[in-house]
């Protein structure tokens, strides 16, 4: 029996139920996986405190398992698939989000679960400049959170689009699902004209190159114009890719590729050259986090809808633009590493 333990509920899109059914098919046993959601908690500034409170009072909330029920499950030697997923627009405090599963994993250990019996699946794992430095108000780095999770998990599964080993920051012990093939499958039928792949910056260039190579399309890296403070003020096409070139070569679609969308500040500025050139905007991303943009006083989701003609993303984060699923590949990895007792 494989037990699936999850913080939060189905979020309305059936992600957990679909993952459970996929695992049942792979195991060839409808009794191999049990879906057992825990109480839903918000990932805000009080997230850690809420989770601690949830497992100190022993109450049953909305029919979810109590301390004693959970203790019986995790202490029985069953395999535990612990899934941490959220919807777009949630508060984005990377280190705190990283600590949320650590608290739960500590509770599993307290209840007698063995590390080798736990697979922690975080479809959208926070990662940013905290890998190298701290930011104001954060007590721990994202790297520290990842290490804490790995120390408590037999397998740590996440979804990424970067060559993290090549970039030097990824930790050994994490299994990264490559979602680029799934993204390409969804992009291909949307290319109904002559397209060019656009990378807003060097970080997105790697993803853009993977996609352009498979789709046999050219890639353009935008030039950045900075202000006196060093902040990016505007993006421009390189000199060799001007409006005359676009017209002569018959380009009609600009395919923008990025690993995640947070505030969409980069997207707002980087899509302007393509809009000015009369190109249709197709925006593809892996993680549609889409938080509130304080500068624009609007949600990133709405800003994305304004500038793009079509937007697609994975379901690593719940959103209405989640058009391709990480579930099939995740289920295969879990099935390979975790077998029913």
Secondary structure as GFF3:
##gff-version 3
##sequence-region A 1 341
A	DSSP	beta_strand	2	7	.	.	.	ID=ss1
A	DSSP	alpha_helix	15	27	.	.	.	ID=ss2
A	DSSP	beta_strand	33	37	.	.	.	ID=ss3
A	DSSP	alpha_helix	47	54	.	.	.	ID=ss4
A	DSSP	alpha_helix	67	74	.	.	.	ID=ss5
A	DSSP	beta_strand	79	84	.	.	.	ID=ss6
A	DSSP	alpha_helix	94	110	.	.	.	ID=ss7
A	DSSP	three_ten_helix	115	117	.	.	.	ID=ss8
A	DSSP	beta_strand	118	122	.	.	.	ID=ss9
A	DSSP	three_ten_helix	129	131	.	.	.	ID=ss10
A	DSSP	alpha_helix	142	151	.	.	.	ID=ss11
A	DSSP	beta_strand	155	160	.	.	.	ID=ss12
A	DSSP	alpha_helix	164	167	.	.	.	ID=ss13
A	DSSP	beta_strand	174	178	.	.	.	ID=ss14
A	DSSP	alpha_helix	180	188	.	.	.	ID=ss15
A	DSSP	beta_strand	195	199	.	.	.	ID=ss16
A	DSSP	alpha_helix	202	215	.	.	.	ID=ss17
A	DSSP	beta_strand	219	221	.	.	.	ID=ss18
A	DSSP	beta_strand	223	226	.	.	.	ID=ss19
A	DSSP	beta_strand	232	236	.	.	.	ID=ss20
A	DSSP	alpha_helix	243	249	.	.	.	ID=ss21
A	DSSP	beta_strand	253	261	.	.	.	ID=ss22
A	DSSP	alpha_helix	265	270	.	.	.	ID=ss23
A	DSSP	alpha_helix	272	276	.	.	.	ID=ss24
A	DSSP	beta_strand	280	288	.	.	.	ID=ss25
A	DSSP	beta_strand	292	293	.	.	.	ID=ss26
A	DSSP	beta_strand	298	299	.	.	.	ID=ss27
A	DSSP	alpha_helix	300	307	.	.	.	ID=ss28
A	DSSP	beta_strand	310	314	.	.	.	ID=ss29
A	DSSP	beta_strand	322	324	.	.	.	ID=ss30
A	DSSP	alpha_helix	327	337	.	.	.	ID=ss31
###
